[in-house]
Amino acid sequence: MPTLQKFKCAVFDIETGPRPEADIIDLAPEFKAPANYKDKDKIAAAIEEQKQEWLQRAALSAVTGRVLAVGWWQDGETTIIGEDDEAETLRRVWEMVAAAGREGRTVVGFNSNRFDIPFMTRRSWALGVDVPSGVYGARGYVNGLAFLDLMDEWACGDRQATIKLDTLAKFLGCGQKNGSGAEFAGLWETDRPKALEYLRNDILITVKVAARLIGFPDPTVAPAEAEQKEMDLGY
């Protein structure tokens, strides 16, 4: 019976954080208080609230955010790439993507064609890092022959059918997240081991979800345990 390893895939996930405020504040939109505000203190508070909300979303845009770390699962092993130099992190990840292509591996992620790959591409453009040929097809879309987005698998052709990884993992019985991505940047700075634990768990549940949606046995389960599960299910 085939396994994910025999399918020759790699599974990845990226974690992002905001760039330093001093580097992005000039990119901020103009913050305005409601027109009916007259009190100077209320106006200042409203503007500051908008500014903080904008900064909290900074990690979600390649313009105001940066790649902090990337988890990569392949052949049963998880590697975390997280250099202090973002450009070096990107170079290392693109090298792994290129190597996967040469080996005929499909690179699997969750919401990766919409977020992870475009985010890394845009950050690479900003930092002068080469993006491997073959990442995008002739029409500018992420190459569906090289990358598989589990969100697309879940959608079953309905592009509006989106779901969070945590919800999908729970639904499929593939575990659950052990934290929030919104907290990753803070953990990366203050508690690196906990941040790494979070990313490793994200990779683990993504591998499990991939096994379920693609239709292969869970490669994180020992063979004997997998066989018992198949017997319990009547396979």
Protein Blocks (a to p, Z undefined) as FASTA:
>chain_A
ZZfklnopaddddddddddfklmmmmpccddddfklmbfklmmmmmmmmmmmmmmmmmmp
cklgccfbdcddeehiacddddfblmlmmmmmmmmmmmmmmnopacddehklmmmmmmmm
mmmmmnopacdehkacfkopacfklpccfklmmnnopaklccdfklmmmmnonacafbdf
klmmmmmmmmmmlmmmmmmmmmmmmmmmmmmmnopacfkbcfklmmmmmmmnoZZ
